[in-house]
Amino acid sequence: MNTNRLFPQINGLLHGGDYNPEQWLDRPDILEKDIEYMKKAHINTVTMGVFSWAVHEPTEGNINFDWLAEIMDKLYDNGIYTVLATPTGARPAWLDEKYPSAMRCDEMGVRNHHGLRHNHCMQSPEFRQRVNIIDTALAHRFAGHPGLLMWHISNELGGYCYCDTCRKKFQQWLADKYDHDIEKLNKAWWTTFWSHRFNSFEQIDPPYKNGENCVLGLNLDWKRFSTWSATDFMKFEIETLKNAGAKEPTTTNFMEMFYDYDYHYMKDFIDVISWDNYPEMHNNWQTDADQLLERSFNHALFRSMKPSQPFMMMESAPGLVNWRPYNKYRRPGVHELISMQAIAAGSDTVQYFQIRKSRGSSEQWHGAVIDHIGTDDTRVFKEVEKLGADLEKISQIAGTISNNKVAILFDWDNRWAVDDAWALSNETKKYDRTCMDIYNEFMSLGVEPDIISSDMDWSNYRIIFAPMLYVLHDGIGEKISNYVKAGGQFLATYFTGYVNKDLLSNLGGFPGDGLYKVFGLKSEEIDTLYPDDKNSITLLNKANASTIEVFDYQELLRDVTAEVIATYNEDYIAGTPAITKNSYGKGNAYYIACRTNQKDLEFLYKEILEKANIVYTNLPLGVEKHSRYSGADAYDFYLNCSAESVSIDNVFGINMLTDENVNGHLSLEKYGVAVIYSSSSTSSTKSSTL
């Protein structure tokens, strides 16, 4: 048994999803049939109670969980476990009627009306009082239930609240952060500009839409506070459950690269990372393979938050979603591909929204395992059933983890600050896209990166790529220096090290915080190119080297002592360095001073991988490779994300889905998946991660 398994009660991977039996309490025949269908589909877990508050407590103080207990018991008797949610993602009407402070205020400070989801003020004392009561009652009734796997805190936490309660909390948060010294805040925010100085913390408002929004430190601290506020609410719910006797692990479902909150901060307060995965397949602006690479990046982001254990794919859609401009069904085979990608990237679960379709309201046409037709012979049901059987074939993978040696830095602070900076172009900054393009290039070489923050532990990584690291937190310059000195390969790009954590410009040249010594250069200026501007770079010391196009941004470097790899060809910076490498201690610091297509830099990726002793291979277009490990056992996943058949060489082991021996050559049909098991003595791929 793998010691990293999330749920020892289950012998294998979790397969299931959101189940809402409260919508069918008047149809016991349907509830009975649901269990029959779940067992046929190899479903072993459900998530219940996410939006059940109005059924749990139809009127204030009238709490009854008998219906839930009966269903939970029956599921457990049939081998189906429960992830139990606190119901705070949506509130009953009686609560908002009596306690209007529970409803949040918008960015104009206007109180919202009852309705929707996530419309609650997380700092409202009245709301928290009702949350405490319902969560305590849930824990008293269900903590320790043999069928209970874990607690699901609320649902997809998100959004900002601009009410007076939150305004005062924000002022207190700022006072604590700046040691109750308003002059520290004024200096950090540079408020002498435009006479925006404050005399007290009580003068500071959130960045209302009709108020202050030009103080960049205020904007960034508001986002940091909002992350703190959501985390504080999440912690409040967790503490309430534990104070009432709950000992089961906790999670809350994150939402891909969600913009509002810094998930790197929130991750430390939950036991298991989970997220909701809804790829937009078969669209008309990118290939399916490119869309799945975006999903892969997100899997890597959440896997890397707790790298010593698997994560959970808490939601996905069997068939389709219903909330996009165009809601297209997954083509045959794609459901298994999407699901296996999650397992390949480190998830121990495939879970859906939802098990049975809602008969009415806004999600009545959202995909589900059981459709309105109510049978088990639909295409979607059969695909879910097949996946369930395949997950059982690879059940021994549960608890295995990735062991990647390449990482990409992705900081929420940096993301917010880059977008908010009055610099470059609002149309082409594309920080997220830049990070994903770098990830994609490594993946094309069969090397899977982790996605980490600048504050996390770097000791496991031989290569770190830090695109557009505009903001340097305290100590990060020294951390980069020590990493390279110790033998690490570190890559940075244009727009690196321009400001400190307070968004004040680093003086003395960029990159700041002493990094000009590590990279052997300074950036004098960064130029923004119009779409029709042209420039290119040429590689030095490369026979028959072709030119590489430059677009969007180019930096003029000075005081360069590093080795020059490429120079600009045109414009006023012709002949100056564009790509450099600086030997520093036992490692190397690379600097890419312009934006190019990452595929044009493949030579550089290969050089760095070789220096780091990481094996790579050029995979066929549209193929992803992921690996998981447990001791001497290796599990290599090959995913054909294209609509064409592919062949892959140098693959050895046993395909766990077919029990076939693979001795060097693997063929995959369109959307095909293979899971190759090998031991350390026979795997030809294990060396790439040692």
FENURWO-V545896 format. One record per backbone hydrogen bond with DSSP energy under -1.0 kcal/mol. CO is the residue of the C=O (numbers start at 1). NH is the residue of the N-H. E is the energy in kcal/mol with one decimal. If there is no record, write none. Layout:
co = {CO,CO}
nh = {NH,NH}
e = {E,E}
This chain:
co = {2,7,10,14,15,15,16,17,18,20,21,24,27,28,29,30,31,32,33,34,35,36,37,38,39,44,46,47,48,49,52,52,53,56,59,61,65,66,67,68,69,70,71,72,73,75,76,81,82,83,84,87,89,92,93,94,95,99,100,102,104,105,106,107,110,119,121,124,125,126,127,128,129,130,131,132,133,134,135,136,137,138,139,142,145,147,150,151,152,163,164,165,166,167,168,169,170,171,172,173,174,175,176,178,181,181,182,183,184,185,186,190,191,192,200,201,206,208,215,216,217,218,219,220,221,222,223,224,225,226,227,228,229,230,231,232,233,234,235,236,237,238,239,240,241,242,249,250,251,254,256,261,262,262,263,266,267,273,274,275,275,279,287,288,289,290,291,292,293,294,295,296,297,298,299,300,306,311,312,312,313,315,316,317,319,320,331,333,334,335,336,337,338,339,340,341,342,343,346,348,350,352,354,355,361,363,370,371,378,379,380,381,382,383,384,385,386,387,388,389,390,392,394,395,397,401,405,405,406,407,408,411,412,413,414,415,416,417,421,430,431,432,433,434,435,436,437,438,439,440,442,442,443,444,445,450,452,453,458,462,463,464,465,468,469,470,473,475,476,477,478,479,480,481,482,483,484,485,488,489,490,491,492,497,498,499,500,504,510,512,514,515,516,516,520,520,522,525,527,530,535,536,537,538,542,548,551,552,553,554,556,556,558,563,565,566,566,567,568,571,573,576,578,579,579,580,581,582,584,587,588,589,590,591,592,593,595,597,598,599,601,601,602,603,604,605,606,607,608,609,610,620,622,624,626,628,629,630,632,633,634,635,636,637,638,639,639,642,646,648,651,653,654,655,655,660,662,664,666,668,669,672,674,675,676,677,678,679,679,685,686}
nh = {5,10,12,350,44,45,352,47,355,23,24,27,31,32,33,34,35,36,37,38,39,40,41,43,42,81,83,19,85,52,55,56,57,64,62,63,69,70,71,72,73,74,75,76,77,80,79,46,149,48,152,90,118,96,97,98,99,102,103,121,112,162,109,209,106,104,124,128,129,130,131,132,133,134,135,136,137,138,139,140,141,142,143,145,148,82,84,251,86,167,168,169,170,171,172,173,174,175,176,177,178,180,179,181,184,185,186,187,188,189,191,193,196,195,203,204,208,211,219,220,221,222,223,224,225,226,227,228,229,230,231,232,233,234,235,236,237,238,239,240,241,242,243,244,246,245,151,272,153,276,258,263,265,266,267,269,270,312,254,314,315,281,291,292,293,294,295,296,297,298,299,300,301,302,303,304,309,348,275,314,351,277,353,319,330,367,334,337,338,339,340,341,342,343,344,345,347,346,311,14,16,18,369,370,364,366,357,374,382,383,384,385,386,387,388,389,390,391,392,393,394,395,397,398,400,629,462,463,450,465,452,415,416,417,418,419,420,421,423,434,435,436,437,438,439,440,441,442,443,444,445,447,446,619,617,408,410,456,461,489,407,491,409,470,497,499,476,479,480,481,482,483,484,485,486,488,487,586,588,464,590,466,592,512,506,472,503,500,523,515,517,519,520,521,561,562,558,556,554,533,550,569,548,567,545,537,553,529,595,527,524,525,522,581,540,578,579,538,575,574,576,568,593,565,566,591,563,589,587,584,490,582,492,580,494,555,551,600,601,602,604,605,606,607,608,609,610,611,612,614,613,623,641,639,637,635,401,633,680,630,678,628,676,626,674,624,641,671,668,666,664,662,677,658,659,655,653,650,648,646,672,640,638,656,636,654,634,682,683,688,689}
e = {-1.5,-1.8,-1.9,-2.2,-2.2,-1.4,-1.8,-2.2,-2.9,-1.7,-2.5,-2.2,-1.8,-2.2,-2.0,-2.4,-1.4,-1.4,-2.6,-2.8,-2.2,-1.8,-2.1,-2.7,-1.3,-2.8,-3.1,-3.0,-2.8,-1.1,-1.3,-3.1,-3.2,-2.4,-2.4,-1.3,-2.8,-2.5,-1.8,-2.9,-2.5,-2.0,-2.6,-2.3,-2.4,-2.6,-2.1,-2.3,-3.1,-2.2,-2.7,-1.0,-2.6,-1.2,-2.2,-2.0,-3.0,-2.3,-1.7,-2.4,-2.6,-1.7,-2.5,-2.6,-2.6,-1.5,-1.1,-2.5,-1.9,-1.7,-2.4,-2.9,-1.7,-2.3,-2.8,-2.1,-2.0,-2.1,-2.5,-2.5,-1.8,-2.8,-2.1,-2.4,-2.0,-3.2,-2.1,-2.0,-2.4,-2.5,-2.5,-2.1,-2.7,-2.0,-2.2,-2.7,-2.5,-2.3,-2.4,-2.3,-2.6,-3.7,-1.2,-2.0,-1.0,-1.3,-2.5,-2.2,-2.4,-2.9,-2.0,-1.4,-2.0,-1.7,-1.3,-1.4,-2.5,-1.7,-2.1,-2.4,-2.6,-2.3,-1.5,-2.3,-2.9,-2.6,-2.1,-2.4,-3.2,-2.3,-2.5,-3.0,-2.1,-2.5,-3.0,-2.0,-2.2,-2.3,-3.0,-2.1,-2.3,-2.5,-2.7,-1.0,-2.4,-1.7,-2.7,-1.9,-3.3,-2.0,-2.4,-1.1,-1.2,-1.6,-2.3,-1.9,-1.2,-2.2,-2.6,-1.5,-1.0,-1.1,-2.1,-2.5,-1.6,-1.5,-1.5,-2.6,-2.3,-1.8,-2.7,-2.4,-2.2,-2.1,-2.9,-2.1,-1.8,-2.4,-1.9,-1.1,-1.1,-3.0,-2.7,-1.1,-2.6,-1.9,-2.4,-1.6,-2.9,-2.2,-3.0,-1.9,-1.3,-1.7,-3.1,-2.1,-2.6,-1.3,-1.6,-2.6,-2.1,-3.1,-1.8,-3.0,-1.7,-1.0,-2.0,-1.7,-2.3,-2.0,-2.4,-2.8,-2.5,-2.3,-2.6,-2.0,-2.3,-2.8,-1.4,-1.3,-1.2,-1.3,-2.2,-1.7,-2.7,-3.1,-2.4,-1.9,-2.7,-2.5,-2.3,-2.4,-2.9,-2.6,-2.8,-1.9,-2.0,-1.4,-2.0,-2.3,-2.2,-2.3,-2.6,-1.7,-2.0,-2.7,-1.7,-1.9,-2.4,-2.0,-1.2,-2.1,-1.9,-2.3,-2.5,-2.3,-3.0,-1.1,-2.1,-2.4,-2.1,-2.6,-2.5,-2.6,-3.3,-2.3,-2.0,-2.0,-2.7,-2.2,-2.7,-2.2,-2.4,-2.6,-1.8,-2.2,-1.9,-2.2,-1.4,-2.4,-3.2,-3.4,-2.3,-2.2,-2.7,-2.1,-2.2,-2.2,-3.1,-1.6,-1.2,-2.5,-1.3,-1.3,-2.5,-1.7,-3.0,-2.8,-1.9,-1.8,-2.4,-2.7,-2.5,-2.0,-1.5,-2.3,-2.5,-3.0,-2.0,-3.3,-2.9,-1.1,-2.2,-2.4,-2.9,-3.3,-1.5,-2.3,-2.8,-1.7,-2.1,-2.3,-3.1,-3.1,-1.7,-2.1,-2.5,-2.5,-1.8,-2.4,-2.6,-2.3,-2.1,-2.3,-1.5,-2.1,-2.2,-1.1,-1.6,-1.4,-1.0,-1.9,-2.5,-2.0,-2.3,-2.6,-2.3,-2.1,-1.8,-2.7,-1.4,-2.0,-2.7,-2.6,-3.4,-2.6,-2.1,-2.4,-1.3,-2.1,-2.1,-2.1,-3.3,-1.9,-2.1,-2.3,-1.1,-1.6,-2.5,-3.1,-3.5,-3.8,-3.0,-1.1,-2.7,-3.0,-2.3,-1.6,-3.1,-2.5,-2.3,-3.1,-2.5,-3.2,-2.8,-2.2,-3.1,-1.4,-2.7,-1.8,-2.0}
